Amino acid sequence: MSDGYSLRPLGEVMRLDIQRTPMKPATTYRLAGVLNTGQGLVAKGEFDGGDTGYAAMNVLRVDQVVMRKLTAWEGPITVVPAEFDGFVVSNEFPTFTLGPELMPDWMRHVCRSQRLWAEMKNRVSGTVQRRKRLNPEQLLQIQLPIPPREVQGRVVEMLDAVDDQIAALNVEAKAAEMAASAIAESMLADQPAVRVGNHLVRIESGRSPQAVDVPPAEDEEGVLKVSAVVAFQFVAGESKALAPGTEMPKSAEVCAGDVLVTRASGAINRVGAVCRVPSGVRGGLYLSDKTLRMVPANGLDPDFLVVAMALSKVRRQIAMTASGTASMKNLSQSKIAGLEVPMPELAEQRKVASTVLSMRSLAGASRAEADRLSKVRAVLLSGLLDQTIRIDTAELEVA
């Protein structure tokens, strides 16, 4: 087993290297942003140099490292890929050129490590959390093990292979979800539409209690966040612990088999999202004032209701009837009840639901495997940087 690689400050293997370009009227520039947790860059559109208040901006060059100083504790750092060469960013985004000891692809993976984000978080300065910054000099002080380039190359091959498998699984999942949607649209295309409220016993709501923005422990009660209800999926972990002494009505407790719908959200695609609570859900989770329970009457299959509420024609109705501002859209109980959905006989409802949900279960299996591999990848990368896992030119070693 090797002795590992000594820690070295990043300032020894890369340097601050900022290229500024003046903003000229009648000249088009392409703007980029840096995603959190090392997830890369995002194109933010084009603009005319005369339409910005910046006198000059930073230019991105391929294989440079770029980070966002503001909220650096969220891990906004990455390596510039070829397709973003020449894009511009504000002076909030310093750039660094790598020395010959570092492979850009190795550094790309390092930028996705919790080890680096933690080091960045430990060095941010400022009094207000959302305004804390990390200066370039502080980034360059971070110490990491720097293996030889040939070892970096082997690590890159290994992690890229895992990433390729994760990407393939996500493509499979997306294809299965699209197929499920197409099947539902096809099977229900000729069915007459009726008000969904005509087939509901009632719609029930919870309330907005005092809560702490952390998930409740197993022995604690919690209230659902809007993000707990996604189309076809209930995410129990998206909940907040109730503040001490806060009580919720028993009628608002979430139970297996419930059909839940979101009433309000800052994103229109989350408004009117419907899921069914699976069996085995833990007790002590409650509806909020933004998550509602739809109680189907006899003759309406609960699983079919979930499928029907996700149809494109229903989603268009939701987009048209939701009220509120651009930052918060609302869908009242009366408007939910007024949505028109196809309503075949009960036997046909069950057939549609079974067919669509079977296809979606395939998508779920692919996404679950992708999530598992993502966790494996994170452990592998962490082990490589902490040197509990070591790679030399001869073999893979686990300490």
FISEMI-113660 format. One record per residue (C-alpha): x, y, z; chain. Coordinates in nm, 2 decimals, decimal comma, m for minus. Example, Ala and Ser with C-alpha at 12.3 -4.5 7.8 and 13.67 -1.06 7.14 Angstrom:
! residues 2
+--------+--------+--------+--------+
:      X :      Y :      Z : cadena :
+--------+--------+--------+--------+
:   1,23 :  m0,45 :   0,78 :      A :
:   1,37 :  m0,11 :   0,71 :      A :
+--------+--------+--------+--------+
END
This chain:
! residues 399
+--------+--------+--------+--------+
:      X :      Y :      Z : cadena :
+--------+--------+--------+--------+
:   0,00 :   0,00 :   0,00 :      A :
:   0,13 :   0,34 :  m0,09 :      A :
:   0,19 :   0,62 :   0,16 :      A :
:  m0,06 :   0,84 :  m0,01 :      A :
:  m0,01 :   1,19 :  m0,14 :      A :
:   0,08 :   1,49 :   0,07 :      A :
:  m0,17 :   1,78 :   0,10 :      A :
:  m0,08 :   2,08 :  m0,11 :      A :
:  m0,25 :   2,42 :  m0,13 :      A :
:  m0,44 :   2,47 :  m0,46 :      A :
:  m0,23 :   2,79 :  m0,50 :      A :
:   0,07 :   2,56 :  m0,58 :      A :
:  m0,10 :   2,39 :  m0,88 :      A :
:  m0,33 :   2,67 :  m1,02 :      A :
:  m0,33 :   3,05 :  m1,03 :      A :
:  m0,58 :   3,33 :  m1,05 :      A :
:  m0,60 :   3,43 :  m1,41 :      A :
:  m0,88 :   3,68 :  m1,50 :      A :
:  m0,93 :   3,81 :  m1,85 :      A :
:  m1,15 :   4,12 :  m1,87 :      A :
:  m1,33 :   4,23 :  m2,18 :      A :
:  m1,50 :   4,58 :  m2,21 :      A :
:  m1,87 :   4,59 :  m2,28 :      A :
:  m1,92 :   4,75 :  m2,62 :      A :
:  m2,26 :   4,86 :  m2,76 :      A :
:  m2,38 :   4,68 :  m3,07 :      A :
:  m2,17 :   4,38 :  m2,96 :      A :
:  m2,34 :   4,05 :  m2,86 :      A :
:  m2,21 :   3,86 :  m2,56 :      A :
:  m2,30 :   3,52 :  m2,42 :      A :
:  m2,37 :   3,51 :  m2,05 :      A :
:  m2,30 :   3,21 :  m1,83 :      A :
:  m2,38 :   3,11 :  m1,47 :      A :
:  m2,22 :   2,86 :  m1,23 :      A :
:  m2,44 :   2,59 :  m1,08 :      A :
:  m2,41 :   2,48 :  m0,72 :      A :
:  m2,24 :   2,16 :  m0,60 :      A :
:  m2,00 :   2,15 :  m0,90 :      A :
:  m2,27 :   2,07 :  m1,15 :      A :
:  m2,12 :   2,28 :  m1,42 :      A :
:  m2,22 :   2,59 :  m1,62 :      A :
:  m2,55 :   2,71 :  m1,75 :      A :
:  m2,61 :   2,94 :  m2,05 :      A :
:  m2,81 :   3,24 :  m1,95 :      A :
:  m2,87 :   3,39 :  m2,29 :      A :
:  m2,72 :   3,66 :  m2,51 :      A :
:  m2,72 :   4,04 :  m2,45 :      A :
:  m2,60 :   4,36 :  m2,61 :      A :
:  m2,30 :   4,52 :  m2,45 :      A :
:  m2,48 :   4,85 :  m2,44 :      A :
:  m2,76 :   4,70 :  m2,23 :      A :
:  m2,56 :   4,62 :  m1,92 :      A :
:  m2,44 :   4,84 :  m1,63 :      A :
:  m2,10 :   4,65 :  m1,63 :      A :
:  m1,81 :   4,84 :  m1,79 :      A :
:  m1,63 :   4,51 :  m1,83 :      A :
:  m1,68 :   4,14 :  m1,76 :      A :
:  m1,47 :   3,83 :  m1,71 :      A :
:  m1,42 :   3,59 :  m2,01 :      A :
:  m1,43 :   3,22 :  m1,96 :      A :
:  m1,16 :   3,00 :  m2,13 :      A :
:  m1,17 :   2,63 :  m2,18 :      A :
:  m1,02 :   2,42 :  m1,89 :      A :
:  m1,02 :   2,71 :  m1,65 :      A :
:  m1,17 :   2,68 :  m1,31 :      A :
:  m1,44 :   2,93 :  m1,24 :      A :
:  m1,62 :   2,99 :  m0,91 :      A :
:  m1,89 :   3,22 :  m0,77 :      A :
:  m1,77 :   3,42 :  m0,48 :      A :
:  m2,12 :   3,49 :  m0,34 :      A :
:  m2,27 :   3,20 :  m0,15 :      A :
:  m1,96 :   2,99 :  m0,22 :      A :
:  m2,06 :   2,76 :   0,07 :      A :
:  m2,31 :   2,61 :  m0,19 :      A :
:  m2,02 :   2,47 :  m0,40 :      A :
:  m2,06 :   2,69 :  m0,71 :      A :
:  m1,73 :   2,59 :  m0,88 :      A :
:  m1,65 :   2,40 :  m1,20 :      A :
:  m1,41 :   2,36 :  m1,49 :      A :
:  m1,51 :   2,54 :  m1,81 :      A :
:  m1,60 :   2,29 :  m2,09 :      A :
:  m1,52 :   2,37 :  m2,46 :      A :
:  m1,88 :   2,47 :  m2,54 :      A :
:  m1,85 :   2,76 :  m2,29 :      A :
:  m1,52 :   2,90 :  m2,42 :      A :
:  m1,57 :   3,28 :  m2,47 :      A :
:  m1,88 :   3,32 :  m2,26 :      A :
:  m1,87 :   3,61 :  m2,01 :      A :
:  m1,95 :   3,63 :  m1,64 :      A :
:  m1,95 :   3,92 :  m1,39 :      A :
:  m1,66 :   4,00 :  m1,16 :      A :
:  m1,84 :   3,79 :  m0,90 :      A :
:  m1,69 :   3,49 :  m1,09 :      A :
:  m1,31 :   3,47 :  m1,07 :      A :
:  m1,12 :   3,23 :  m1,30 :      A :
:  m0,81 :   3,02 :  m1,25 :      A :
:  m0,57 :   2,86 :  m1,49 :      A :
:  m0,45 :   2,51 :  m1,40 :      A :
:  m0,08 :   2,43 :  m1,38 :      A :
:   0,07 :   2,13 :  m1,56 :      A :
:   0,03 :   1,90 :  m1,26 :      A :
:  m0,35 :   1,91 :  m1,28 :      A :
:  m0,56 :   1,74 :  m1,54 :      A :
:  m0,88 :   1,95 :  m1,61 :      A :
:  m1,09 :   1,64 :  m1,60 :      A :
:  m0,95 :   1,55 :  m1,26 :      A :
:  m1,03 :   1,90 :  m1,13 :      A :
:  m1,38 :   1,87 :  m1,28 :      A :
:  m1,45 :   1,58 :  m1,06 :      A :
:  m1,28 :   1,74 :  m0,76 :      A :
:  m1,52 :   2,04 :  m0,80 :      A :
:  m1,81 :   1,79 :  m0,74 :      A :
:  m1,67 :   1,67 :  m0,41 :      A :
:  m1,82 :   1,74 :  m0,07 :      A :
:  m1,46 :   1,77 :   0,06 :      A :
:  m1,40 :   2,08 :  m0,15 :      A :
:  m1,74 :   2,24 :  m0,07 :      A :
:  m1,68 :   2,19 :   0,30 :      A :
:  m1,34 :   2,36 :   0,27 :      A :
:  m1,50 :   2,65 :   0,07 :      A :
:  m1,77 :   2,68 :   0,33 :      A :
:  m1,51 :   2,70 :   0,62 :      A :
:  m1,34 :   2,99 :   0,45 :      A :
:  m1,63 :   3,22 :   0,35 :      A :
:  m1,66 :   3,56 :   0,52 :      A :
:  m1,94 :   3,80 :   0,59 :      A :
:  m2,21 :   3,85 :   0,85 :      A :
:  m2,52 :   3,77 :   0,65 :      A :
:  m2,54 :   3,40 :   0,55 :      A :
:  m2,68 :   3,47 :   0,19 :      A :
:  m2,42 :   3,74 :   0,13 :      A :
:  m2,11 :   3,55 :   0,25 :      A :
:  m1,83 :   3,54 :   0,00 :      A :
:  m1,51 :   3,34 :  m0,07 :      A :
:  m1,22 :   3,54 :  m0,21 :      A :
:  m0,99 :   3,38 :  m0,47 :      A :
:  m0,70 :   3,39 :  m0,23 :      A :
:  m0,90 :   3,18 :   0,02 :      A :
:  m0,98 :   2,92 :  m0,24 :      A :
:  m0,61 :   2,89 :  m0,33 :      A :
:  m0,53 :   2,82 :   0,04 :      A :
:  m0,74 :   2,50 :   0,04 :      A :
:  m0,52 :   2,19 :   0,06 :      A :
:  m0,59 :   1,87 :  m0,13 :      A :
:  m0,40 :   1,56 :  m0,21 :      A :
:  m0,26 :   1,59 :  m0,57 :      A :
:  m0,17 :   1,25 :  m0,72 :      A :
:   0,05 :   1,21 :  m1,03 :      A :
:  m0,12 :   1,28 :  m1,36 :      A :
:  m0,13 :   0,91 :  m1,45 :      A :
:  m0,32 :   0,84 :  m1,13 :      A :
:  m0,55 :   1,13 :  m1,20 :      A :
:  m0,62 :   0,98 :  m1,54 :      A :
:  m0,72 :   0,65 :  m1,39 :      A :
:  m0,95 :   0,82 :  m1,14 :      A :
:  m1,11 :   1,02 :  m1,43 :      A :
:  m1,17 :   0,70 :  m1,63 :      A :
:  m1,33 :   0,53 :  m1,33 :      A :
:  m1,56 :   0,83 :  m1,24 :      A :
:  m1,65 :   0,90 :  m1,60 :      A :
:  m1,76 :   0,54 :  m1,64 :      A :
:  m1,99 :   0,57 :  m1,34 :      A :
:  m2,12 :   0,90 :  m1,47 :      A :
:  m2,20 :   0,75 :  m1,81 :      A :
:  m2,39 :   0,47 :  m1,64 :      A :
:  m2,59 :   0,72 :  m1,43 :      A :
:  m2,67 :   0,93 :  m1,74 :      A :
:  m2,78 :   0,62 :  m1,93 :      A :
:  m3,02 :   0,52 :  m1,65 :      A :
:  m3,16 :   0,87 :  m1,64 :      A :
:  m3,22 :   0,85 :  m2,01 :      A :
:  m3,40 :   0,52 :  m1,97 :      A :
:  m3,61 :   0,67 :  m1,69 :      A :
:  m3,71 :   0,97 :  m1,90 :      A :
:  m3,80 :   0,75 :  m2,20 :      A :
:  m4,02 :   0,53 :  m1,98 :      A :
:  m4,19 :   0,84 :  m1,83 :      A :
:  m4,26 :   0,98 :  m2,17 :      A :
:  m4,40 :   0,65 :  m2,29 :      A :
:  m4,62 :   0,63 :  m1,98 :      A :
:  m4,76 :   0,98 :  m2,06 :      A :
:  m4,82 :   0,89 :  m2,43 :      A :
:  m5,00 :   0,58 :  m2,33 :      A :
:  m5,23 :   0,77 :  m2,09 :      A :
:  m5,31 :   1,03 :  m2,35 :      A :
:  m5,38 :   0,77 :  m2,61 :      A :
:  m5,60 :   0,55 :  m2,39 :      A :
:  m5,81 :   0,85 :  m2,27 :      A :
:  m5,82 :   1,05 :  m2,59 :      A :
:  m6,19 :   0,97 :  m2,68 :      A :
:  m6,33 :   0,98 :  m2,32 :      A :
:  m6,58 :   1,25 :  m2,23 :      A :
:  m6,46 :   1,50 :  m1,97 :      A :
:  m6,64 :   1,58 :  m1,65 :      A :
:  m6,57 :   1,80 :  m1,35 :      A :
:  m6,35 :   1,61 :  m1,11 :      A :
:  m6,54 :   1,76 :  m0,82 :      A :
:  m6,84 :   1,56 :  m0,92 :      A :
:  m6,65 :   1,24 :  m0,83 :      A :
:  m6,50 :   1,36 :  m0,51 :      A :
:  m6,64 :   1,32 :  m0,16 :      A :
:  m6,45 :   1,63 :  m0,05 :      A :
:  m6,11 :   1,81 :  m0,06 :      A :
:  m5,94 :   1,84 :   0,28 :      A :
:  m5,66 :   2,08 :   0,38 :      A :
:  m5,42 :   2,11 :   0,67 :      A :
:  m5,28 :   2,43 :   0,81 :      A :
:  m4,96 :   2,62 :   0,83 :      A :
:  m4,81 :   2,56 :   1,18 :      A :
:  m4,50 :   2,68 :   1,35 :      A :
:  m4,22 :   2,45 :   1,22 :      A :
:  m3,84 :   2,42 :   1,21 :      A :
:  m3,69 :   2,39 :   0,86 :      A :
:  m3,53 :   2,06 :   0,92 :      A :
:  m3,67 :   1,71 :   0,86 :      A :
:  m3,84 :   1,56 :   1,16 :      A :
:  m3,67 :   1,27 :   1,34 :      A :
:  m3,85 :   0,94 :   1,34 :      A :
:  m4,00 :   1,01 :   1,68 :      A :
:  m4,10 :   1,37 :   1,58 :      A :
:  m4,40 :   1,50 :   1,40 :      A :
:  m4,37 :   1,71 :   1,09 :      A :
:  m4,57 :   1,91 :   0,83 :      A :
:  m4,53 :   1,85 :   0,46 :      A :
:  m4,35 :   2,10 :   0,24 :      A :
:  m4,49 :   2,16 :  m0,11 :      A :
:  m4,20 :   1,96 :  m0,25 :      A :
:  m4,33 :   1,65 :  m0,07 :      A :
:  m4,59 :   1,62 :  m0,35 :      A :
:  m4,45 :   1,55 :  m0,70 :      A :
:  m4,65 :   1,42 :  m0,99 :      A :
:  m4,68 :   1,04 :  m0,92 :      A :
:  m4,44 :   1,06 :  m0,63 :      A :
:  m4,47 :   1,12 :  m0,25 :      A :
:  m4,14 :   1,24 :  m0,09 :      A :
:  m4,18 :   1,20 :   0,28 :      A :
:  m3,84 :   1,35 :   0,35 :      A :
:  m3,96 :   1,68 :   0,22 :      A :
:  m4,12 :   1,78 :   0,55 :      A :
:  m4,04 :   2,02 :   0,84 :      A :
:  m4,04 :   1,93 :   1,21 :      A :
:  m4,32 :   2,09 :   1,41 :      A :
:  m4,20 :   2,34 :   1,66 :      A :
:  m4,22 :   2,22 :   2,03 :      A :
:  m4,57 :   2,25 :   2,17 :      A :
:  m4,73 :   2,27 :   1,82 :      A :
:  m5,03 :   2,04 :   1,77 :      A :
:  m5,20 :   1,94 :   1,44 :      A :
:  m5,55 :   1,80 :   1,40 :      A :
:  m5,57 :   1,43 :   1,36 :      A :
:  m5,77 :   1,47 :   1,04 :      A :
:  m5,47 :   1,64 :   0,87 :      A :
:  m5,24 :   1,34 :   0,93 :      A :
:  m5,12 :   1,18 :   0,60 :      A :
:  m5,22 :   0,81 :   0,56 :      A :
:  m5,13 :   0,54 :   0,31 :      A :
:  m5,35 :   0,55 :   0,01 :      A :
:  m5,42 :   0,93 :   0,04 :      A :
:  m5,44 :   1,12 :  m0,29 :      A :
:  m5,26 :   1,45 :  m0,23 :      A :
:  m5,25 :   1,76 :  m0,45 :      A :
:  m5,05 :   2,08 :  m0,42 :      A :
:  m5,25 :   2,40 :  m0,39 :      A :
:  m4,98 :   2,66 :  m0,42 :      A :
:  m4,62 :   2,69 :  m0,53 :      A :
:  m4,37 :   2,93 :  m0,67 :      A :
:  m4,34 :   2,71 :  m0,99 :      A :
:  m4,65 :   2,65 :  m1,20 :      A :
:  m4,54 :   2,30 :  m1,28 :      A :
:  m4,57 :   2,22 :  m0,91 :      A :
:  m4,92 :   2,36 :  m0,87 :      A :
:  m5,18 :   2,08 :  m0,90 :      A :
:  m4,92 :   1,81 :  m0,88 :      A :
:  m5,09 :   1,49 :  m0,76 :      A :
:  m4,95 :   1,17 :  m0,60 :      A :
:  m5,08 :   0,88 :  m0,39 :      A :
:  m4,92 :   0,81 :  m0,06 :      A :
:  m4,76 :   0,46 :  m0,06 :      A :
:  m4,80 :   0,19 :   0,20 :      A :
:  m4,56 :   0,20 :   0,48 :      A :
:  m4,55 :   0,57 :   0,51 :      A :
:  m4,45 :   0,68 :   0,86 :      A :
:  m4,70 :   0,84 :   1,09 :      A :
:  m4,69 :   1,19 :   1,23 :      A :
:  m4,67 :   1,38 :   0,90 :      A :
:  m4,94 :   1,63 :   0,84 :      A :
:  m5,09 :   1,83 :   0,55 :      A :
:  m5,00 :   2,20 :   0,53 :      A :
:  m5,23 :   2,47 :   0,40 :      A :
:  m5,06 :   2,42 :   0,06 :      A :
:  m5,11 :   2,05 :   0,04 :      A :
:  m5,46 :   1,91 :   0,01 :      A :
:  m5,62 :   1,56 :   0,02 :      A :
:  m5,86 :   1,46 :  m0,25 :      A :
:  m6,11 :   1,20 :  m0,13 :      A :
:  m6,25 :   1,00 :  m0,43 :      A :
:  m6,62 :   0,89 :  m0,43 :      A :
:  m6,72 :   0,54 :  m0,52 :      A :
:  m6,67 :   0,50 :  m0,89 :      A :
:  m6,34 :   0,69 :  m0,91 :      A :
:  m6,02 :   0,48 :  m0,88 :      A :
:  m5,76 :   0,67 :  m0,67 :      A :
:  m5,47 :   0,56 :  m0,90 :      A :
:  m5,67 :   0,67 :  m1,20 :      A :
:  m5,72 :   1,01 :  m1,04 :      A :
:  m5,34 :   1,05 :  m1,02 :      A :
:  m5,30 :   0,96 :  m1,38 :      A :
:  m5,59 :   1,18 :  m1,50 :      A :
:  m5,46 :   1,49 :  m1,32 :      A :
:  m5,13 :   1,46 :  m1,50 :      A :
:  m5,28 :   1,46 :  m1,85 :      A :
:  m5,17 :   1,75 :  m2,07 :      A :
:  m5,52 :   1,88 :  m2,11 :      A :
:  m5,56 :   1,90 :  m1,74 :      A :
:  m5,23 :   2,06 :  m1,69 :      A :
:  m5,33 :   2,33 :  m1,94 :      A :
:  m5,64 :   2,40 :  m1,74 :      A :
:  m5,43 :   2,43 :  m1,42 :      A :
:  m5,20 :   2,68 :  m1,59 :      A :
:  m5,49 :   2,89 :  m1,71 :      A :
:  m5,69 :   2,89 :  m1,39 :      A :
:  m5,41 :   2,93 :  m1,13 :      A :
:  m5,41 :   3,28 :  m0,98 :      A :
:  m5,14 :   3,48 :  m0,80 :      A :
:  m4,82 :   3,64 :  m0,89 :      A :
:  m4,52 :   3,51 :  m1,10 :      A :
:  m4,35 :   3,41 :  m0,77 :      A :
:  m4,65 :   3,23 :  m0,62 :      A :
:  m4,93 :   3,06 :  m0,80 :      A :
:  m5,24 :   2,94 :  m0,63 :      A :
:  m5,52 :   2,69 :  m0,71 :      A :
:  m5,82 :   2,71 :  m0,49 :      A :
:  m6,03 :   2,41 :  m0,39 :      A :
:  m6,31 :   2,53 :  m0,60 :      A :
:  m6,09 :   2,55 :  m0,91 :      A :
:  m5,94 :   2,21 :  m0,84 :      A :
:  m6,30 :   2,07 :  m0,82 :      A :
:  m6,38 :   2,25 :  m1,15 :      A :
:  m6,11 :   2,08 :  m1,35 :      A :
:  m6,24 :   1,87 :  m1,63 :      A :
:  m6,09 :   1,52 :  m1,66 :      A :
:  m6,18 :   1,21 :  m1,87 :      A :
:  m6,39 :   0,97 :  m1,68 :      A :
:  m6,44 :   0,62 :  m1,82 :      A :
:  m6,61 :   0,34 :  m1,64 :      A :
:  m6,44 :   0,21 :  m1,32 :      A :
:  m6,30 :  m0,11 :  m1,49 :      A :
:  m6,15 :   0,10 :  m1,77 :      A :
:  m6,01 :   0,34 :  m1,51 :      A :
:  m5,83 :   0,06 :  m1,34 :      A :
:  m5,69 :  m0,07 :  m1,67 :      A :
:  m5,55 :   0,27 :  m1,76 :      A :
:  m5,40 :   0,32 :  m1,42 :      A :
:  m5,24 :  m0,03 :  m1,41 :      A :
:  m5,09 :   0,02 :  m1,76 :      A :
:  m4,95 :   0,37 :  m1,70 :      A :
:  m4,82 :   0,30 :  m1,35 :      A :
:  m4,65 :  m0,02 :  m1,46 :      A :
:  m4,46 :   0,18 :  m1,71 :      A :
:  m4,38 :   0,45 :  m1,46 :      A :
:  m4,25 :   0,18 :  m1,22 :      A :
:  m3,99 :   0,09 :  m1,47 :      A :
:  m3,88 :   0,46 :  m1,48 :      A :
:  m3,87 :   0,46 :  m1,10 :      A :
:  m3,65 :   0,15 :  m1,09 :      A :
:  m3,40 :   0,32 :  m1,33 :      A :
:  m3,40 :   0,64 :  m1,13 :      A :
:  m3,35 :   0,44 :  m0,81 :      A :
:  m3,05 :   0,27 :  m0,96 :      A :
:  m2,91 :   0,60 :  m1,08 :      A :
:  m2,95 :   0,74 :  m0,73 :      A :
:  m2,77 :   0,44 :  m0,58 :      A :
:  m2,48 :   0,48 :  m0,83 :      A :
:  m2,47 :   0,85 :  m0,74 :      A :
:  m2,42 :   0,77 :  m0,38 :      A :
:  m2,15 :   0,51 :  m0,47 :      A :
:  m1,98 :   0,78 :  m0,68 :      A :
:  m1,98 :   1,03 :  m0,40 :      A :
:  m1,83 :   0,77 :  m0,16 :      A :
:  m1,57 :   0,68 :  m0,41 :      A :
:  m1,47 :   1,04 :  m0,48 :      A :
:  m1,46 :   1,12 :  m0,11 :      A :
:  m1,24 :   0,82 :  m0,04 :      A :
:  m1,00 :   0,91 :  m0,32 :      A :
:  m0,96 :   1,27 :  m0,18 :      A :
:  m0,94 :   1,15 :   0,19 :      A :
:  m0,70 :   0,88 :   0,07 :      A :
:  m0,90 :   0,59 :   0,23 :      A :
:  m0,91 :   0,47 :  m0,13 :      A :
:  m0,58 :   0,50 :  m0,32 :      A :
:  m0,50 :   0,43 :  m0,68 :      A :
:  m0,15 :   0,38 :  m0,80 :      A :
:  m0,03 :   0,27 :  m1,14 :      A :
:  m0,04 :  m0,09 :  m1,05 :      A :
:  m0,36 :  m0,15 :  m0,85 :      A :
:  m0,65 :  m0,02 :  m0,66 :      A :
:  m0,60 :  m0,01 :  m0,28 :      A :
:  m0,86 :   0,04 :  m0,01 :      A :
:  m0,71 :   0,15 :   0,33 :      A :
+--------+--------+--------+--------+
END
